[in-house]
Amino acid sequence: MLACAIVLSGAAPEKHLSVYSVAANYSLPLVQREGHEYVGLLELLEPLGKVSAKSDGTRWRLHYNNVEGDFQAGQTHARIQGRDSDLGGKFLVENSRGLVRIAALGSLLPRFLGGPVTLHEESGRLFIGSVATHFTASLSVDNPPRLVFHFSGPVNPTVATEPGALRMTFSREPVVAPASPTLTFGSKAIPSAIYSESNGTAVVTVNAAIPVIASFSNDGRTVTISPTSAAAATTSAPQTASPPAAGTPAAPGQVASSSAMPTPVAVSRRYFAVVDASHGGDDHGETLSNTLLEKDVTVALARSLRQELESRGIPTLVLRDSDANLSTDQRAVFANADHSAIYIAVHAASTGHGVRVYTALLPFADDDRGPFRTWTSAQRASLPLSQSTAAAVAAEMQRRQVPVRTLTAPLRPLNNVTGAAIALEVAPQGPDSSQLTAPDYQQLVTSAVATAIAAMRDQLGSAP
């Protein structure tokens, strides 16, 4: 028994296929046959509906709900509802069990299920229908910072820590990659996070220069990576050590400075972009469908845009990142106080097609006095830059074949923002307003906006 245990402990881990569907999430063992990975077709379909199989010599027949499949051992094609289907390799029958290559599942299963199937063959993950859980990540401005993950569905990963990293492993949830598998945050304490997949699991590795822990909130939809108590006390302690003598390297924990200069103090993070999710709290915005409110869509779009901007190295603040009440005056005051290079308001609509990009339409005013600006036309000095930014966003939308229009309107708080400012109104590309919640459509729009802002970065950053 001991010898057997020793042999088993050195064996490679068993490979699995993780299946995610509305009906069930489950895992199946994979077997190696003829240099390829196979899975039992009956076992794969059993959790999804009424299924039965019958083996008769080399012939193997499968019934799933009202769909019939006819397979032959050793053949590379099958008949599904009387139509030919390529299996991408030989069909195998072992002890009355029908085996198919996992490479064939992306084309084979829709014949039985009647809907889309997405296969991640290399990592052994199969998504049936639109079940994927997407996420965004953003770094707080706290000292020390916290890294906040927002997931589109509840998650409960296994969390493990090691020197320099915290690892979240998702073995049951259909978590998928963000726009870029490597997310950078411009922080020495928590510089980056990396997404990867293998053997039926998804893993997010948070790289950290300080010890960190994970906490869960919002019914498992939010995961916050924070410094441990000891790390927080160390990193937030004020720097009071005297500067070293000229030419002497600073000791760990000290701030190197010239005797002619004051010791630097920590400053809050400066944001290049402020993204404002419109409406919120008691202000629901447009009722987009029986179950969909504009205020909820704009928060999702704002978070996606922040992720896209920060992945391009653009520090971004989401002004409303919860279901809070904010007046138009408050939004403008916050944007102006931060002195960001660009303010982007996000709206959603069920009518129209694609994206409308707005700049301010200002009333006539010439009564500015000295450093003071008339509130209703505070945008005046920055309006040309706002219009150039809107044109760049529209051009990028066109390159991605997203219907787009540029307009002017007396929108608040655009009129009250002193820096470059635009507003986006995102509508579905077709008649179905539920597209507004589709992560792929949200990313298509926000990626285009972020690309345009990144291309305008020098012009926006040089504005007074």
C-alpha positions in Angstrom: 0.0 0.0 0.0 2.8 2.4 0.9 4.6 1.8 -2.4 1.4 2.4 -4.3 0.9 5.7 -2.5 4.4 6.8 -3.4 3.8 6.0 -7.1 0.5 7.9 -7.2 1.9 11.0 -5.5 4.4 11.4 -8.3 1.8 11.0 -11.1 0.7 14.0 -13.1 -2.7 15.4 -12.0 -5.8 14.1 -13.7 -7.0 16.4 -16.4 -10.5 17.7 -16.3 -13.0 19.5 -18.5 -15.1 22.1 -16.6 -18.5 22.7 -18.0 -20.5 25.9 -17.3 -24.2 26.2 -18.1 -27.4 27.7 -16.8 -28.5 24.2 -15.7 -25.3 23.2 -13.8 -21.6 23.8 -13.5 -19.6 20.5 -13.3 -16.4 18.8 -14.0 -15.6 15.7 -16.0 -12.4 13.6 -16.3 -10.6 13.6 -19.6 -8.8 10.5 -21.0 -5.9 10.3 -23.3 -6.5 8.2 -26.4 -4.2 8.1 -29.5 -2.5 11.3 -28.4 -5.7 13.3 -28.0 -8.0 14.2 -25.1 -11.4 12.6 -25.1 -14.5 12.9 -22.9 -17.6 10.7 -22.5 -20.5 12.2 -24.5 -23.3 10.7 -22.4 -21.7 12.0 -19.1 -21.3 15.4 -20.7 -24.9 15.8 -21.6 -26.5 14.1 -18.6 -26.6 17.2 -16.3 -28.2 19.3 -19.1 -31.3 17.3 -20.1 -33.0 14.0 -20.7 -30.5 11.7 -22.3 -30.0 8.0 -23.1 -27.5 5.9 -25.1 -27.5 2.5 -26.6 -24.5 0.5 -27.9 -25.0 -2.2 -30.6 -21.6 -3.5 -31.7 -19.7 -0.7 -33.4 -22.9 1.5 -33.6 -23.6 3.9 -30.7 -26.8 5.9 -30.6 -27.6 8.8 -28.4 -30.9 10.5 -27.6 -30.8 14.0 -26.0 -34.3 15.5 -25.5 -35.7 15.2 -29.0 -32.4 15.1 -30.8 -30.9 11.8 -32.1 -27.3 11.1 -32.8 -25.9 8.1 -34.6 -22.2 7.3 -34.2 -19.9 4.5 -35.5 -16.8 3.4 -33.6 -13.6 4.4 -35.5 -15.4 6.9 -37.7 -14.6 10.6 -37.9 -18.2 11.7 -38.7 -21.6 11.2 -37.1 -25.2 11.7 -38.1 -27.1 14.3 -35.9 -30.8 14.5 -36.8 -29.9 13.0 -40.2 -27.2 15.6 -40.9 -23.5 14.9 -41.2 -21.3 16.2 -38.4 -17.4 16.3 -38.3 -16.0 14.9 -35.1 -12.4 16.0 -35.8 -11.1 12.6 -35.0 -12.2 9.0 -34.4 -15.2 8.2 -32.3 -14.4 5.6 -29.7 -16.6 3.0 -27.9 -15.2 1.5 -24.7 -17.4 -0.7 -22.5 -20.5 0.7 -24.2 -19.2 4.2 -23.4 -19.0 6.7 -26.3 -16.0 9.0 -26.4 -15.4 12.1 -28.5 -12.4 14.4 -28.8 -12.9 17.6 -26.8 -11.8 19.5 -29.9 -15.1 18.6 -31.6 -17.4 19.9 -28.8 -17.5 23.4 -30.1 -19.2 22.3 -33.3 -20.9 19.0 -32.1 -22.8 20.2 -29.0 -24.8 23.1 -30.7 -26.4 20.3 -32.8 -27.8 18.7 -29.7 -28.3 21.8 -27.5 -29.6 24.3 -30.2 -27.5 27.1 -28.8 -24.0 28.6 -28.8 -21.1 26.8 -27.2 -17.6 28.3 -26.5 -14.7 25.9 -25.9 -11.4 26.9 -24.4 -9.6 23.7 -25.5 -6.1 24.4 -24.1 -7.4 25.0 -20.6 -10.3 22.5 -20.6 -13.2 24.9 -20.1 -16.6 24.7 -21.9 -19.2 27.5 -21.8 -22.8 26.7 -22.8 -24.7 29.8 -23.7 -24.0 33.3 -22.3 -22.9 32.2 -18.8 -19.4 33.8 -18.6 -18.6 35.8 -15.5 -16.6 39.0 -16.4 -14.7 41.2 -14.0 -12.9 44.6 -13.8 -10.2 45.6 -11.3 -9.3 49.1 -10.0 -6.9 50.4 -7.4 -8.2 52.7 -4.7 -6.5 56.0 -3.7 -6.1 54.9 -0.1 -2.6 54.8 1.5 -1.8 51.9 1.4 -3.9 51.1 -1.7 -6.6 48.4 -2.0 -7.3 46.5 -5.2 -11.0 46.0 -5.8 -12.4 43.4 -8.2 -16.0 43.7 -9.4 -17.5 40.5 -10.9 -20.7 40.2 -12.9 -21.8 37.2 -10.9 -21.1 35.8 -7.4 -17.7 34.0 -7.0 -16.1 32.0 -4.2 -12.5 31.2 -5.3 -9.9 29.3 -3.3 -7.4 31.9 -2.0 -3.7 31.2 -1.4 -0.9 33.5 -0.5 2.8 33.3 -1.0 5.7 35.8 -0.8 5.0 38.5 -3.4 1.6 37.2 -4.6 -2.0 36.3 -3.8 -3.7 33.7 -6.0 -7.4 33.3 -6.5 -8.4 30.0 -8.2 -11.9 29.7 -9.7 -12.7 26.0 -10.1 -16.5 26.3 -10.1 -17.2 29.8 -11.6 -17.2 30.6 -15.3 -14.7 33.5 -14.9 -13.2 34.7 -18.2 -10.3 36.9 -19.1 -10.5 40.7 -19.1 -9.5 42.7 -22.2 -5.9 42.2 -21.3 -4.7 39.2 -19.3 -2.1 41.4 -17.6 -3.5 44.3 -15.6 -1.2 47.1 -14.4 -2.0 49.6 -11.7 1.0 51.9 -11.4 1.5 51.1 -7.8 4.6 49.9 -6.1 2.6 48.1 -3.4 0.3 46.2 -5.8 1.8 46.6 -9.3 -0.2 44.1 -11.3 -2.6 41.2 -11.6 -2.4 38.4 -14.2 -5.2 36.1 -15.5 -4.6 32.6 -16.6 -6.4 29.3 -17.3 -5.3 25.7 -17.0 -6.9 22.2 -16.3 -10.4 23.4 -16.0 -9.7 26.4 -13.7 -9.2 30.1 -14.0 -6.6 31.9 -11.8 -6.1 35.5 -11.0 -2.6 36.2 -9.5 -2.2 39.5 -7.7 1.4 40.6 -7.5 2.1 42.5 -4.3 5.2 43.9 -2.6 3.5 43.8 0.7 1.5 41.1 2.5 -2.2 41.2 1.4 -5.5 39.5 2.2 -8.7 39.0 0.3 -12.2 39.9 1.6 -15.6 39.4 0.0 -18.7 41.6 -0.2 -21.7 42.4 -2.3 -22.9 38.8 -2.2 -19.7 37.6 -3.5 -19.5 40.0 -6.5 -16.8 42.2 -5.0 -13.4 41.0 -3.9 -11.1 43.5 -2.2 -7.3 42.8 -1.9 -6.0 44.8 1.1 -2.8 45.0 3.0 -2.6 43.0 6.2 -2.8 45.0 9.4 0.9 44.9 9.9 1.6 45.9 6.3 -0.9 48.7 6.5 0.7 50.1 9.6 4.1 50.0 8.0 3.2 51.6 4.7 0.9 54.3 6.1 3.4 55.4 8.8 4.6 59.0 8.2 8.3 59.4 7.0 10.0 61.4 9.8 13.6 60.2 9.5 16.2 62.8 8.8 17.5 62.9 5.3 20.9 61.2 4.8 24.0 63.3 4.3 24.7 64.4 0.7 26.1 61.5 -1.3 24.8 58.9 1.2 22.3 56.3 -0.1 19.0 56.4 1.8 18.4 53.6 4.3 15.4 51.4 3.9 12.3 53.3 5.0 13.9 56.7 4.6 13.2 59.4 2.0 16.3 60.6 0.1 16.4 64.3 -0.3 18.7 67.3 -0.7 19.2 69.5 2.4 18.0 72.4 0.3 14.6 70.8 -0.4 11.9 69.9 2.1 11.2 66.3 2.8 8.5 65.2 0.3 5.1 64.2 1.6 2.7 61.6 0.2 0.2 63.1 -2.2 -3.1 61.6 -3.3 -3.3 59.9 -6.7 -3.9 62.3 -9.6 -6.4 61.1 -12.2 -6.0 61.7 -15.9 -9.6 60.7 -16.6 -12.8 61.0 -14.6 -15.6 58.7 -15.7 -19.1 59.6 -14.5 -21.9 57.0 -14.4 -25.0 59.0 -14.9 -28.1 58.9 -12.7 -28.0 56.7 -9.5 -29.9 56.3 -6.2 -33.4 57.7 -6.6 -32.7 58.8 -10.1 -33.2 55.7 -12.1 -32.6 57.3 -15.5 -34.4 55.6 -18.4 -36.3 52.4 -17.9 -34.6 50.4 -20.6 -36.7 47.3 -20.2 -39.0 45.6 -17.6 -35.9 44.6 -15.6 -33.2 47.0 -16.7 -32.6 50.6 -15.5 -30.2 53.1 -17.0 -28.4 53.8 -13.7 -27.3 50.1 -13.5 -26.0 50.0 -17.1 -24.0 53.2 -16.7 -22.2 51.8 -13.7 -21.2 48.7 -15.6 -20.1 50.8 -18.6 -18.1 53.1 -16.4 -16.3 50.3 -14.7 -15.5 48.7 -18.0 -14.2 52.0 -19.3 -12.0 52.5 -16.3 -10.5 49.0 -16.8 -9.8 49.8 -20.5 -8.3 53.2 -19.7 -6.1 51.9 -16.9 -4.9 49.0 -19.0 -3.5 51.7 -21.3 -1.7 53.4 -18.4 -4.3 56.1 -17.9 -5.2 56.7 -14.2 -9.0 56.8 -14.0 -11.6 57.6 -11.3 -15.2 56.4 -11.6 -17.1 59.2 -10.0 -20.2 57.1 -9.1 -19.1 53.5 -8.4 -22.2 52.6 -6.4 -26.0 53.3 -6.3 -25.5 56.8 -4.9 -27.4 60.1 -5.4 -25.2 62.8 -7.0 -26.5 66.1 -8.3 -25.2 67.6 -11.6 -23.5 70.3 -9.6 -21.8 67.8 -7.3 -20.5 65.9 -10.4 -19.0 69.1 -11.9 -17.5 70.2 -8.6 -15.8 66.8 -8.1 -14.5 66.8 -11.7 -13.2 70.4 -11.5 -11.6 69.8 -8.1 -9.6 66.9 -9.4 -8.2 68.9 -12.4 -8.4 65.8 -14.6 -7.5 66.0 -18.2 -10.8 64.6 -19.5 -14.3 64.2 -18.0 -16.5 61.5 -19.6 -20.2 61.2 -18.7 -21.8 57.8 -19.5 -25.5 57.4 -20.4 -27.5 54.5 -21.9 -30.6 54.5 -24.1 -32.9 51.8 -25.5 -33.7 53.8 -28.6 -31.4 54.6 -31.5 -28.5 52.5 -32.6 -24.9 52.5 -31.4 -23.2 55.4 -29.7 -23.9 59.1 -29.6 -21.0 61.4 -28.5 -22.0 64.8 -27.1 -20.1 68.0 -26.4 -21.5 71.0 -24.6 -23.8 73.6 -26.3 -23.1 76.8 -24.3 -25.3 79.8 -23.8 -23.9 83.2 -24.7 -21.8 84.6 -21.9 -19.0 87.1 -21.6 -19.1 88.1 -18.0 -16.2 86.1 -16.7 -14.1 88.1 -14.2 -10.4 87.3 -13.5 -9.9 83.8 -12.4 -13.7 83.2 -12.0 -15.8 81.5 -14.6 -19.5 81.7 -15.2 -21.0 78.4 -14.0 -23.3 77.9 -17.0 -20.4 78.3 -19.5 -17.4 77.1 -17.6 -16.6 74.7 -20.5 -16.0 77.5 -23.0 -12.2 77.6 -22.9 -12.0 73.8 -23.2 -14.7 73.3 -25.8 -12.4 73.0 -28.9 -10.4 70.3 -27.1 -13.7 68.6 -26.1 -14.8 68.6 -29.7 -11.5 67.2 -30.9 -11.8 64.4 -28.4 -15.4 63.6 -29.4 -14.2 63.4 -33.1 -11.4 61.0 -32.1 -13.9 58.8 -30.2 -16.3 58.8 -33.1 -13.5 57.9 -35.6 -12.5 55.0 -33.5 -16.1 53.8 -33.2 -16.4 53.9 -37.0 -13.2 51.9 -37.4 -14.8 49.2 -35.3 -18.0 49.4 -37.3 -20.1 50.8 -34.3 -22.8 53.2 -35.5 -21.9 56.6 -34.1 -23.0 60.2 -34.2 -21.5 63.4 -32.7 -23.9 66.1 -31.4 -23.9 69.2 -29.3 -26.5 69.7 -26.5 -26.9 72.0 -23.4 -26.1 69.0 -21.2 -25.2 69.4 -17.5 -22.7 69.0 -16.1 -20.8 69.3 -19.4 -21.4 73.0 -19.4 -20.0 73.3 -15.9 -16.8 71.4 -16.3 -13.7 73.5 -16.8 -11.6 70.8 -18.6 -12.2 68.7 -21.7 -15.6 67.0 -21.3 -17.7 64.7 -23.4 -20.8 62.6 -22.8 -21.5 59.1 -24.3 -25.0 57.7 -24.8 -24.8 54.0 -25.5 -27.7 52.3 -27.3 -27.9 48.7 -28.6 -26.9 48.1 -32.2 -30.2 46.3 -32.8 -33.7 46.3 -31.3 -32.8 44.2 -28.2 -32.0 46.5 -25.2 -30.5 43.5 -23.4 -27.4 43.9 -25.6 -26.5 46.8 -23.3 -25.7 44.3 -20.5 -23.6 42.0 -22.8 -20.0 42.2 -21.7 -18.7 41.8 -25.3 -20.7 44.8 -26.5 -19.7 46.9 -23.5 -16.1 46.1 -24.1 -16.4 46.9 -27.8 -17.6 50.4 -26.9 -15.4 51.1 -24.0 -12.3 49.8 -25.7 -12.9 52.2 -28.6 -13.3 55.1 -26.3 -10.1 54.2 -24.3 -8.1 53.8 -27.5 -9.2 57.3 -28.7 -8.4 58.9 -25.3 -5.0 57.2 -25.3 -4.3 58.6 -28.8 -5.3 62.1 -27.5 -3.3 61.8 -24.3 -0.6 64.3 -25.2 -3.1 66.9 -26.4 -5.3 66.5 -23.3 -2.4 66.4 -20.9 -0.9 69.7 -22.2 -4.2 71.6 -21.8 -4.0 74.3 -19.1 
